[in-house]
Structures are given as structure tokens and as C-alpha cells.
């Protein structure tokens, strides 16, 4: 039994595992820092992601939003209903096809997006404090290679688009 525990500890103490653990920790910390501030707006993470998308893609349809977020239309519908009842978006019947609603951001929604963008920029600036442009470019390249390697482990139909 003791040897099994020792071999498990050796597995946890590899350069690969330490880097993966740090990567996951950084991603979790980044999400927590952002959520702490964004939750104060009354728009929560999944809704916030939709609101940001709608701001970037005015008049998108609910179907388009669902497809581009890789979720069901029903899932999107729930979040959109909350955003609409909060006054952050409104739905307008598509003039060309009245079976579809275009989703438009309201002034209230725009204010949340503007505040969020400023906060994201502040977090990003602080996150890379002390990094040179060259170091950031190197990190970008490393993360891109990691993404490519992980993508290669997925069946082709499930692979993410590469940038």
C-alpha cells in the first residue's frame, strides 16, 4: 500500500503536473477576480457572456447566439429572458422573417458592457504587470502550442477552431 501512495506522489511531482496545476490555478483565479466584480452588476457569468456577445453582434438572432455559443436554443432562451426582464436587452421581430427575433442591447445593457470592458482592461493590465511585450508574445506562442496539442487529442468533429 505504501508503494502505491509513493508512486502517486511521484506522479503529482512531475514538471507536467506542476505546470498544469499552475495553469488551472491561474485560470480559476482569473475567473474569480472577474466574477467578483461582474456579479455586482446583477448580471451573472453566463448572462454576461451573452450580453457581451450581443453588444459585439447587434441584431443577432437567438438561434445564432445558441449556435455560436455551442449551447441549445432553450439554454440561451432562459438567459435571454432574464436579460430582457432586467432591461439589458430587447427582442425585435425580424423584418425579413417574423419567425425570428433579433436581439438588441439596451442603453442599460450598453452601460454594463462599457463598465465590464473597462474592468477587463484593468485586470488584463494588472495581470501582465512586469511582463515585457516580448515575454507576452512568447507566452502567447506557448499557450497556442498547448491549445493545438490539446485540440489534437479530440476527435476532429469536436476540435475548436484555431485562431
Secondary structure as GFF3:
##gff-version 3
##sequence-region A 1 163
A	DSSP	alpha_helix	2	12	.	.	.	ID=ss1
A	DSSP	alpha_helix	15	38	.	.	.	ID=ss2
A	DSSP	three_ten_helix	39	41	.	.	.	ID=ss3
A	DSSP	alpha_helix	45	56	.	.	.	ID=ss4
A	DSSP	beta_strand	60	61	.	.	.	ID=ss5
A	DSSP	alpha_helix	62	69	.	.	.	ID=ss6
A	DSSP	alpha_helix	73	85	.	.	.	ID=ss7
A	DSSP	beta_strand	89	93	.	.	.	ID=ss8
A	DSSP	beta_strand	101	105	.	.	.	ID=ss9
A	DSSP	alpha_helix	107	127	.	.	.	ID=ss10
A	DSSP	alpha_helix	133	151	.	.	.	ID=ss11
A	DSSP	three_ten_helix	156	158	.	.	.	ID=ss12
###
